[in-house]
Amino acid sequence: MNKTTRILIFILAAFILIGGINHCIKPEIYNPFIPEFLPKITVNYITGITEIALAIGLFIPASPIIS
């Protein structure tokens, strides 16, 4: 993997990590995007934790393809 690709993956991981943290800190921002029949707070936290996990996977050099 060349240097440019690695830098772009790092930037993507940073944005995903910020989004995941934001899901957990300010879940009310994402409420309009969640259908009424789903529990909003649960969906927000599950999505946030998933985004954080994927971002961490992208930060590890051996795992961007898996993430």
PDB file with one MODEL, atoms N, CA, C and O in Angstrom:
MODEL        1
ATOM      1  N   MET A   1       0.849  -1.170   0.000  1.00  0.00           N
ATOM      2  CA  MET A   1       0.000   0.000   0.000  1.00  0.00           C
ATOM      3  C   MET A   1       0.902   1.243   0.000  1.00  0.00           C
ATOM      4  O   MET A   1       1.801   1.374   0.830  1.00  0.00           O
ATOM      5  N   ASN A   2       0.643   2.136  -0.937  1.00  0.00           N
ATOM      6  CA  ASN A   2       1.521   3.306  -1.031  1.00  0.00           C
ATOM      7  C   ASN A   2       1.156   4.364   0.026  1.00  0.00           C
ATOM      8  O   ASN A   2       0.151   4.250   0.728  1.00  0.00           O
ATOM      9  N   LYS A   3       1.985   5.367   0.108  1.00  0.00           N
ATOM     10  CA  LYS A   3       1.861   6.379   1.164  1.00  0.00           C
ATOM     11  C   LYS A   3       0.573   7.202   1.031  1.00  0.00           C
ATOM     12  O   LYS A   3      -0.067   7.516   2.034  1.00  0.00           O
ATOM     13  N   THR A   4       0.197   7.548  -0.197  1.00  0.00           N
ATOM     14  CA  THR A   4      -1.023   8.341  -0.412  1.00  0.00           C
ATOM     15  C   THR A   4      -2.261   7.574   0.047  1.00  0.00           C
ATOM     16  O   THR A   4      -3.140   8.133   0.704  1.00  0.00           O
ATOM     17  N   THR A   5      -2.321   6.298  -0.304  1.00  0.00           N
ATOM     18  CA  THR A   5      -3.457   5.473   0.119  1.00  0.00           C
ATOM     19  C   THR A   5      -3.528   5.390   1.633  1.00  0.00           C
ATOM     20  O   THR A   5      -4.608   5.491   2.215  1.00  0.00           O
ATOM     21  N   ARG A   6      -2.393   5.208   2.264  1.00  0.00           N
ATOM     22  CA  ARG A   6      -2.344   5.107   3.727  1.00  0.00           C
ATOM     23  C   ARG A   6      -2.821   6.406   4.388  1.00  0.00           C
ATOM     24  O   ARG A   6      -3.537   6.368   5.389  1.00  0.00           O
ATOM     25  N   ILE A   7      -2.429   7.541   3.835  1.00  0.00           N
ATOM     26  CA  ILE A   7      -2.865   8.836   4.377  1.00  0.00           C
ATOM     27  C   ILE A   7      -4.372   9.004   4.211  1.00  0.00           C
ATOM     28  O   ILE A   7      -5.048   9.470   5.128  1.00  0.00           O
ATOM     29  N   LEU A   8      -4.900   8.628   3.052  1.00  0.00           N
ATOM     30  CA  LEU A   8      -6.344   8.749   2.822  1.00  0.00           C
ATOM     31  C   LEU A   8      -7.144   7.828   3.740  1.00  0.00           C
ATOM     32  O   LEU A   8      -8.213   8.205   4.218  1.00  0.00           O
ATOM     33  N   ILE A   9      -6.634   6.629   3.987  1.00  0.00           N
ATOM     34  CA  ILE A   9      -7.296   5.707   4.919  1.00  0.00           C
ATOM     35  C   ILE A   9      -7.284   6.298   6.331  1.00  0.00           C
ATOM     36  O   ILE A   9      -8.273   6.188   7.057  1.00  0.00           O
ATOM     37  N   PHE A  10      -6.187   6.913   6.717  1.00  0.00           N
ATOM     38  CA  PHE A  10      -6.092   7.548   8.034  1.00  0.00           C
ATOM     39  C   PHE A  10      -7.112   8.680   8.173  1.00  0.00           C
ATOM     40  O   PHE A  10      -7.765   8.804   9.209  1.00  0.00           O
ATOM     41  N   ILE A  11      -7.249   9.505   7.133  1.00  0.00           N
ATOM     42  CA  ILE A  11      -8.227  10.605   7.161  1.00  0.00           C
ATOM     43  C   ILE A  11      -9.644  10.055   7.250  1.00  0.00           C
ATOM     44  O   ILE A  11     -10.455  10.557   8.028  1.00  0.00           O
ATOM     45  N   LEU A  12      -9.952   9.026   6.458  1.00  0.00           N
ATOM     46  CA  LEU A  12     -11.270   8.396   6.514  1.00  0.00           C
ATOM     47  C   LEU A  12     -11.547   7.849   7.912  1.00  0.00           C
ATOM     48  O   LEU A  12     -12.634   8.044   8.456  1.00  0.00           O
ATOM     49  N   ALA A  13     -10.562   7.164   8.488  1.00  0.00           N
ATOM     50  CA  ALA A  13     -10.726   6.605   9.834  1.00  0.00           C
ATOM     51  C   ALA A  13     -10.980   7.703  10.858  1.00  0.00           C
ATOM     52  O   ALA A  13     -11.788   7.525  11.770  1.00  0.00           O
ATOM     53  N   ALA A  14     -10.300   8.832  10.718  1.00  0.00           N
ATOM     54  CA  ALA A  14     -10.506   9.940  11.653  1.00  0.00           C
ATOM     55  C   ALA A  14     -11.933  10.473  11.564  1.00  0.00           C
ATOM     56  O   ALA A  14     -12.562  10.726  12.592  1.00  0.00           O
ATOM     57  N   PHE A  15     -12.452  10.647  10.342  1.00  0.00           N
ATOM     58  CA  PHE A  15     -13.830  11.125  10.183  1.00  0.00           C
ATOM     59  C   PHE A  15     -14.844  10.122  10.735  1.00  0.00           C
ATOM     60  O   PHE A  15     -15.819  10.511  11.379  1.00  0.00           O
ATOM     61  N   ILE A  16     -14.616   8.842  10.484  1.00  0.00           N
ATOM     62  CA  ILE A  16     -15.532   7.816  11.007  1.00  0.00           C
ATOM     63  C   ILE A  16     -15.477   7.795  12.530  1.00  0.00           C
ATOM     64  O   ILE A  16     -16.511   7.656  13.184  1.00  0.00           O
ATOM     65  N   LEU A  17     -14.286   7.929  13.099  1.00  0.00           N
ATOM     66  CA  LEU A  17     -14.145   7.946  14.554  1.00  0.00           C
ATOM     67  C   LEU A  17     -14.869   9.137  15.167  1.00  0.00           C
ATOM     68  O   LEU A  17     -15.552   8.991  16.180  1.00  0.00           O
ATOM     69  N   ILE A  18     -14.729  10.301  14.571  1.00  0.00           N
ATOM     70  CA  ILE A  18     -15.420  11.496  15.064  1.00  0.00           C
ATOM     71  C   ILE A  18     -16.936  11.298  14.980  1.00  0.00           C
ATOM     72  O   ILE A  18     -17.663  11.661  15.905  1.00  0.00           O
ATOM     73  N   GLY A  19     -17.408  10.728  13.880  1.00  0.00           N
ATOM     74  CA  GLY A  19     -18.843  10.457  13.746  1.00  0.00           C
ATOM     75  C   GLY A  19     -19.339   9.472  14.797  1.00  0.00           C
ATOM     76  O   GLY A  19     -20.413   9.661  15.367  1.00  0.00           O
ATOM     77  N   GLY A  20     -18.563   8.423  15.054  1.00  0.00           N
ATOM     78  CA  GLY A  20     -18.954   7.441  16.068  1.00  0.00           C
ATOM     79  C   GLY A  20     -19.008   8.034  17.459  1.00  0.00           C
ATOM     80  O   GLY A  20     -19.931   7.755  18.224  1.00  0.00           O
ATOM     81  N   ILE A  21     -18.028   8.846  17.786  1.00  0.00           N
ATOM     82  CA  ILE A  21     -18.029   9.510  19.095  1.00  0.00           C
ATOM     83  C   ILE A  21     -19.211  10.474  19.196  1.00  0.00           C
ATOM     84  O   ILE A  21     -19.855  10.576  20.240  1.00  0.00           O
ATOM     85  N   ASN A  22     -19.485  11.174  18.105  1.00  0.00           N
ATOM     86  CA  ASN A  22     -20.603  12.115  18.087  1.00  0.00           C
ATOM     87  C   ASN A  22     -21.945  11.391  18.266  1.00  0.00           C
ATOM     88  O   ASN A  22     -22.860  11.933  18.885  1.00  0.00           O
ATOM     89  N   HIS A  23     -22.064  10.181  17.732  1.00  0.00           N
ATOM     90  CA  HIS A  23     -23.287   9.389  17.928  1.00  0.00           C
ATOM     91  C   HIS A  23     -23.537   9.148  19.414  1.00  0.00           C
ATOM     92  O   HIS A  23     -24.683   9.163  19.863  1.00  0.00           O
ATOM     93  N   CYS A  24     -22.476   8.927  20.169  1.00  0.00           N
ATOM     94  CA  CYS A  24     -22.624   8.623  21.594  1.00  0.00           C
ATOM     95  C   CYS A  24     -22.760   9.870  22.458  1.00  0.00           C
ATOM     96  O   CYS A  24     -23.424   9.835  23.493  1.00  0.00           O
ATOM     97  N   ILE A  25     -22.139  10.969  22.045  1.00  0.00           N
ATOM     98  CA  ILE A  25     -22.181  12.193  22.852  1.00  0.00           C
ATOM     99  C   ILE A  25     -23.460  12.992  22.601  1.00  0.00           C
ATOM    100  O   ILE A  25     -24.087  13.473  23.544  1.00  0.00           O
ATOM    101  N   LYS A  26     -23.847  13.134  21.328  1.00  0.00           N
ATOM    102  CA  LYS A  26     -25.026  13.924  20.960  1.00  0.00           C
ATOM    103  C   LYS A  26     -25.981  13.092  20.086  1.00  0.00           C
ATOM    104  O   LYS A  26     -26.125  13.362  18.894  1.00  0.00           O
ATOM    105  N   PRO A  27     -26.626  12.092  20.677  1.00  0.00           N
ATOM    106  CA  PRO A  27     -27.489  11.224  19.866  1.00  0.00           C
ATOM    107  C   PRO A  27     -28.719  11.933  19.288  1.00  0.00           C
ATOM    108  O   PRO A  27     -29.284  11.478  18.294  1.00  0.00           O
ATOM    109  N   GLU A  28     -29.135  13.046  19.906  1.00  0.00           N
ATOM    110  CA  GLU A  28     -30.339  13.737  19.420  1.00  0.00           C
ATOM    111  C   GLU A  28     -30.156  14.297  18.006  1.00  0.00           C
ATOM    112  O   GLU A  28     -31.138  14.516  17.297  1.00  0.00           O
ATOM    113  N   ILE A  29     -28.917  14.528  17.596  1.00  0.00           N
ATOM    114  CA  ILE A  29     -28.663  15.037  16.244  1.00  0.00           C
ATOM    115  C   ILE A  29     -29.117  14.029  15.183  1.00  0.00           C
ATOM    116  O   ILE A  29     -29.587  14.416  14.113  1.00  0.00           O
ATOM    117  N   TYR A  30     -28.976  12.749  15.484  1.00  0.00           N
ATOM    118  CA  TYR A  30     -29.257  11.702  14.505  1.00  0.00           C
ATOM    119  C   TYR A  30     -30.692  11.171  14.582  1.00  0.00           C
ATOM    120  O   TYR A  30     -31.090  10.360  13.745  1.00  0.00           O
ATOM    121  N   ASN A  31     -31.465  11.609  15.560  1.00  0.00           N
ATOM    122  CA  ASN A  31     -32.839  11.123  15.723  1.00  0.00           C
ATOM    123  C   ASN A  31     -33.724  11.306  14.488  1.00  0.00           C
ATOM    124  O   ASN A  31     -34.511  10.408  14.191  1.00  0.00           O
ATOM    125  N   PRO A  32     -33.639  12.418  13.752  1.00  0.00           N
ATOM    126  CA  PRO A  32     -34.509  12.561  12.573  1.00  0.00           C
ATOM    127  C   PRO A  32     -34.243  11.529  11.473  1.00  0.00           C
ATOM    128  O   PRO A  32     -35.098  11.307  10.616  1.00  0.00           O
ATOM    129  N   PHE A  33     -33.082  10.907  11.491  1.00  0.00           N
ATOM    130  CA  PHE A  33     -32.724   9.937  10.452  1.00  0.00           C
ATOM    131  C   PHE A  33     -33.152   8.515  10.796  1.00  0.00           C
ATOM    132  O   PHE A  33     -33.064   7.624   9.951  1.00  0.00           O
ATOM    133  N   ILE A  34     -33.611   8.292  12.017  1.00  0.00           N
ATOM    134  CA  ILE A  34     -33.978   6.956  12.477  1.00  0.00           C
ATOM    135  C   ILE A  34     -35.488   6.796  12.387  1.00  0.00           C
ATOM    136  O   ILE A  34     -36.227   7.647  12.882  1.00  0.00           O
ATOM    137  N   PRO A  35     -35.966   5.710  11.757  1.00  0.00           N
ATOM    138  CA  PRO A  35     -37.415   5.495  11.650  1.00  0.00           C
ATOM    139  C   PRO A  35     -38.076   5.415  13.031  1.00  0.00           C
ATOM    140  O   PRO A  35     -37.452   5.017  14.014  1.00  0.00           O
ATOM    141  N   GLU A  36     -39.334   5.799  13.074  1.00  0.00           N
ATOM    142  CA  GLU A  36     -40.074   5.858  14.344  1.00  0.00           C
ATOM    143  C   GLU A  36     -40.212   4.503  15.032  1.00  0.00           C
ATOM    144  O   GLU A  36     -40.293   4.446  16.259  1.00  0.00           O
ATOM    145  N   PHE A  37     -40.239   3.414  14.269  1.00  0.00           N
ATOM    146  CA  PHE A  37     -40.486   2.102  14.873  1.00  0.00           C
ATOM    147  C   PHE A  37     -39.236   1.505  15.529  1.00  0.00           C
ATOM    148  O   PHE A  37     -39.319   0.441  16.142  1.00  0.00           O
ATOM    149  N   LEU A  38     -38.083   2.169  15.413  1.00  0.00           N
ATOM    150  CA  LEU A  38     -36.855   1.695  16.048  1.00  0.00           C
ATOM    151  C   LEU A  38     -36.564   2.515  17.306  1.00  0.00           C
ATOM    152  O   LEU A  38     -36.867   3.707  17.359  1.00  0.00           O
ATOM    153  N   PRO A  39     -35.974   1.871  18.321  1.00  0.00           N
ATOM    154  CA  PRO A  39     -35.604   2.628  19.525  1.00  0.00           C
ATOM    155  C   PRO A  39     -34.424   3.548  19.221  1.00  0.00           C
ATOM    156  O   PRO A  39     -33.317   3.078  18.958  1.00  0.00           O
ATOM    157  N   LYS A  40     -34.657   4.829  19.257  1.00  0.00           N
ATOM    158  CA  LYS A  40     -33.681   5.814  18.792  1.00  0.00           C
ATOM    159  C   LYS A  40     -32.360   5.769  19.561  1.00  0.00           C
ATOM    160  O   LYS A  40     -31.295   5.768  18.945  1.00  0.00           O
ATOM    161  N   ILE A  41     -32.408   5.733  20.875  1.00  0.00           N
ATOM    162  CA  ILE A  41     -31.178   5.774  21.659  1.00  0.00           C
ATOM    163  C   ILE A  41     -30.348   4.513  21.438  1.00  0.00           C
ATOM    164  O   ILE A  41     -29.123   4.582  21.350  1.00  0.00           O
ATOM    165  N   THR A  42     -31.013   3.366  21.349  1.00  0.00           N
ATOM    166  CA  THR A  42     -30.300   2.105  21.121  1.00  0.00           C
ATOM    167  C   THR A  42     -29.629   2.092  19.763  1.00  0.00           C
ATOM    168  O   THR A  42     -28.468   1.702  19.645  1.00  0.00           O
ATOM    169  N   VAL A  43     -30.340   2.510  18.751  1.00  0.00           N
ATOM    170  CA  VAL A  43     -29.786   2.546  17.398  1.00  0.00           C
ATOM    171  C   VAL A  43     -28.605   3.518  17.340  1.00  0.00           C
ATOM    172  O   VAL A  43     -27.592   3.222  16.707  1.00  0.00           O
ATOM    173  N   ASN A  44     -28.727   4.656  17.987  1.00  0.00           N
ATOM    174  CA  ASN A  44     -27.629   5.624  18.008  1.00  0.00           C
ATOM    175  C   ASN A  44     -26.372   5.033  18.639  1.00  0.00           C
ATOM    176  O   ASN A  44     -25.282   5.164  18.082  1.00  0.00           O
ATOM    177  N   TYR A  45     -26.509   4.389  19.787  1.00  0.00           N
ATOM    178  CA  TYR A  45     -25.340   3.841  20.457  1.00  0.00           C
ATOM    179  C   TYR A  45     -24.738   2.669  19.687  1.00  0.00           C
ATOM    180  O   TYR A  45     -23.516   2.554  19.598  1.00  0.00           O
ATOM    181  N   ILE A  46     -25.572   1.805  19.135  1.00  0.00           N
ATOM    182  CA  ILE A  46     -25.054   0.683  18.344  1.00  0.00           C
ATOM    183  C   ILE A  46     -24.305   1.195  17.117  1.00  0.00           C
ATOM    184  O   ILE A  46     -23.230   0.691  16.790  1.00  0.00           O
ATOM    185  N   THR A  47     -24.867   2.189  16.440  1.00  0.00           N
ATOM    186  CA  THR A  47     -24.208   2.767  15.276  1.00  0.00           C
ATOM    187  C   THR A  47     -22.900   3.438  15.672  1.00  0.00           C
ATOM    188  O   THR A  47     -21.889   3.275  14.989  1.00  0.00           O
ATOM    189  N   GLY A  48     -22.910   4.185  16.764  1.00  0.00           N
ATOM    190  CA  GLY A  48     -21.698   4.856  17.230  1.00  0.00           C
ATOM    191  C   GLY A  48     -20.590   3.878  17.581  1.00  0.00           C
ATOM    192  O   GLY A  48     -19.437   4.078  17.199  1.00  0.00           O
ATOM    193  N   ILE A  49     -20.931   2.829  18.301  1.00  0.00           N
ATOM    194  CA  ILE A  49     -19.937   1.822  18.680  1.00  0.00           C
ATOM    195  C   ILE A  49     -19.400   1.103  17.449  1.00  0.00           C
ATOM    196  O   ILE A  49     -18.207   0.812  17.370  1.00  0.00           O
ATOM    197  N   THR A  50     -20.273   0.815  16.489  1.00  0.00           N
ATOM    198  CA  THR A  50     -19.842   0.171  15.243  1.00  0.00           C
ATOM    199  C   THR A  50     -18.882   1.067  14.474  1.00  0.00           C
ATOM    200  O   THR A  50     -17.862   0.596  13.970  1.00  0.00           O
ATOM    201  N   GLU A  51     -19.198   2.353  14.379  1.00  0.00           N
ATOM    202  CA  GLU A  51     -18.311   3.278  13.674  1.00  0.00           C
ATOM    203  C   GLU A  51     -16.964   3.395  14.375  1.00  0.00           C
ATOM    204  O   GLU A  51     -15.929   3.443  13.711  1.00  0.00           O
ATOM    205  N   ILE A  52     -16.959   3.440  15.685  1.00  0.00           N
ATOM    206  CA  ILE A  52     -15.704   3.513  16.432  1.00  0.00           C
ATOM    207  C   ILE A  52     -14.867   2.260  16.187  1.00  0.00           C
ATOM    208  O   ILE A  52     -13.657   2.350  15.979  1.00  0.00           O
ATOM    209  N   ALA A  53     -15.507   1.097  16.211  1.00  0.00           N
ATOM    210  CA  ALA A  53     -14.786  -0.157  15.973  1.00  0.00           C
ATOM    211  C   ALA A  53     -14.197  -0.200  14.557  1.00  0.00           C
ATOM    212  O   ALA A  53     -13.057  -0.627  14.375  1.00  0.00           O
ATOM    213  N   LEU A  54     -14.964   0.235  13.566  1.00  0.00           N
ATOM    214  CA  LEU A  54     -14.457   0.254  12.196  1.00  0.00           C
ATOM    215  C   LEU A  54     -13.309   1.242  12.038  1.00  0.00           C
ATOM    216  O   LEU A  54     -12.347   0.960  11.323  1.00  0.00           O
ATOM    217  N   ALA A  55     -13.396   2.386  12.690  1.00  0.00           N
ATOM    218  CA  ALA A  55     -12.312   3.371  12.622  1.00  0.00           C
ATOM    219  C   ALA A  55     -11.037   2.809  13.239  1.00  0.00           C
ATOM    220  O   ALA A  55      -9.950   2.982  12.688  1.00  0.00           O
ATOM    221  N   ILE A  56     -11.166   2.145  14.368  1.00  0.00           N
ATOM    222  CA  ILE A  56      -9.992   1.526  14.993  1.00  0.00           C
ATOM    223  C   ILE A  56      -9.401   0.482  14.056  1.00  0.00           C
ATOM    224  O   ILE A  56      -8.181   0.370  13.937  1.00  0.00           O
ATOM    225  N   GLY A  57     -10.261  -0.281  13.390  1.00  0.00           N
ATOM    226  CA  GLY A  57      -9.778  -1.269  12.422  1.00  0.00           C
ATOM    227  C   GLY A  57      -9.020  -0.630  11.275  1.00  0.00           C
ATOM    228  O   GLY A  57      -8.049  -1.204  10.780  1.00  0.00           O
ATOM    229  N   LEU A  58      -9.442   0.536  10.850  1.00  0.00           N
ATOM    230  CA  LEU A  58      -8.733   1.229   9.776  1.00  0.00           C
ATOM    231  C   LEU A  58      -7.400   1.799  10.246  1.00  0.00           C
ATOM    232  O   LEU A  58      -6.472   1.914   9.446  1.00  0.00           O
ATOM    233  N   PHE A  59      -7.280   2.158  11.516  1.00  0.00           N
ATOM    234  CA  PHE A  59      -6.028   2.695  12.030  1.00  0.00           C
ATOM    235  C   PHE A  59      -4.934   1.610  12.130  1.00  0.00           C
ATOM    236  O   PHE A  59      -3.747   1.933  12.093  1.00  0.00           O
ATOM    237  N   ILE A  60      -5.320   0.351  12.254  1.00  0.00           N
ATOM    238  CA  ILE A  60      -4.352  -0.740  12.349  1.00  0.00           C
ATOM    239  C   ILE A  60      -3.869  -1.078  10.942  1.00  0.00           C
ATOM    240  O   ILE A  60      -4.689  -1.416  10.089  1.00  0.00           O
ATOM    241  N   PRO A  61      -2.577  -0.998  10.673  1.00  0.00           N
ATOM    242  CA  PRO A  61      -2.061  -1.144   9.308  1.00  0.00           C
ATOM    243  C   PRO A  61      -2.415  -2.469   8.618  1.00  0.00           C
ATOM    244  O   PRO A  61      -2.565  -2.494   7.397  1.00  0.00           O
ATOM    245  N   ALA A  62      -2.549  -3.541   9.351  1.00  0.00           N
ATOM    246  CA  ALA A  62      -2.798  -4.835   8.716  1.00  0.00           C
ATOM    247  C   ALA A  62      -4.268  -5.089   8.416  1.00  0.00           C
ATOM    248  O   ALA A  62      -4.585  -6.066   7.737  1.00  0.00           O
ATOM    249  N   SER A  63      -5.183  -4.241   8.900  1.00  0.00           N
ATOM    250  CA  SER A  63      -6.590  -4.587   8.800  1.00  0.00           C
ATOM    251  C   SER A  63      -7.492  -3.680   7.956  1.00  0.00           C
ATOM    252  O   SER A  63      -8.704  -3.886   8.020  1.00  0.00           O
ATOM    253  N   PRO A  64      -7.032  -2.707   7.179  1.00  0.00           N
ATOM    254  CA  PRO A  64      -7.976  -1.893   6.408  1.00  0.00           C
ATOM    255  C   PRO A  64      -8.793  -2.700   5.405  1.00  0.00           C
ATOM    256  O   PRO A  64      -9.946  -2.362   5.135  1.00  0.00           O
ATOM    257  N   ILE A  65      -8.226  -3.738   4.862  1.00  0.00           N
ATOM    258  CA  ILE A  65      -8.963  -4.553   3.882  1.00  0.00           C
ATOM    259  C   ILE A  65     -10.103  -5.286   4.570  1.00  0.00           C
ATOM    260  O   ILE A  65     -11.180  -5.433   3.992  1.00  0.00           O
ATOM    261  N   ILE A  66      -9.883  -5.748   5.794  1.00  0.00           N
ATOM    262  CA  ILE A  66     -10.925  -6.449   6.545  1.00  0.00           C
ATOM    263  C   ILE A  66     -12.009  -5.481   6.981  1.00  0.00           C
ATOM    264  O   ILE A  66     -13.192  -5.818   6.940  1.00  0.00           O
ATOM    265  N   SER A  67     -11.620  -4.270   7.402  1.00  0.00           N
ATOM    266  CA  SER A  67     -12.583  -3.266   7.860  1.00  0.00           C
ATOM    267  C   SER A  67     -13.405  -2.777   6.707  1.00  0.00           C
ATOM    268  O   SER A  67     -14.276  -1.926   6.886  1.00  0.00           O
TER     269      SER A  67
ENDMDL
END
